[in-house]
Amino acid sequence: MTLQMTRPDAADMVLRTFTRSLHPELFLYEKQSVVAFAGNRARLRLGVGGHLLEFTTEAATITEVAAPKYELLPETQRLIERRLIGYRTHMIDLAGLRYHCSYQLESVPQDIYLQLHRELEMDVANATVALIVPGVGRRSPNSLSLLKCDVLPEGIVVHAYHTFPDNAAILRTQTLIELLDQQTLRP
């Protein structure tokens, strides 16, 4: 018997942010990449249901998870839990780093969705990590997830894209993690 992987409904997506690492068994992933620089580490994971970004310095860890609401994750050290609808931004200051996240979940007409989907298919080759989930039927497009990571002198930026063919929707997130001196922290 073959197990079919399927993308969750776009309306079920939730953003959760933690000031801790999550045990690997709490987020099932298919692909992973690790980016290390200047004594810091970013772990990028993609699963059928979404993504996990974990950024670790000597002083702090921040973990972002975009996944369906029915995926049970701990409440301990959770700072954000928001449905991924419309457009929103969040910012959190921690010891030595600042976390910025903005996201947009957009449902579009089918013809526009297919055009955007084709453009993202071309971006898969240049992504830091990408996952293609086969469509549920012969005529259904694959679901795509890709993470593009750029290391900056003062931190890291990760662009995430997830397609939801059944909803003709695309989830885009942009996460910026800035390394800070203690003097640059806002009151």
Secondary structure, DSSP 4 states (H G I P E B T S, - for coil): -PPPP-PPPGGGEEEEEESS---GGGS--SEEEEEEETTEEEEEEEETTEEEEEEE-SS-EEEEEEEETTS----TTEEEEEE--EEEEEEEEETTEEEEEEEEEEE--HHHHHHHHHHHHHHGGGSSEEEEEPPSSTTSPPEEEEEEEEEETTEEEEEEEEEEGGGTEEEEEEEEEEE--GGG---
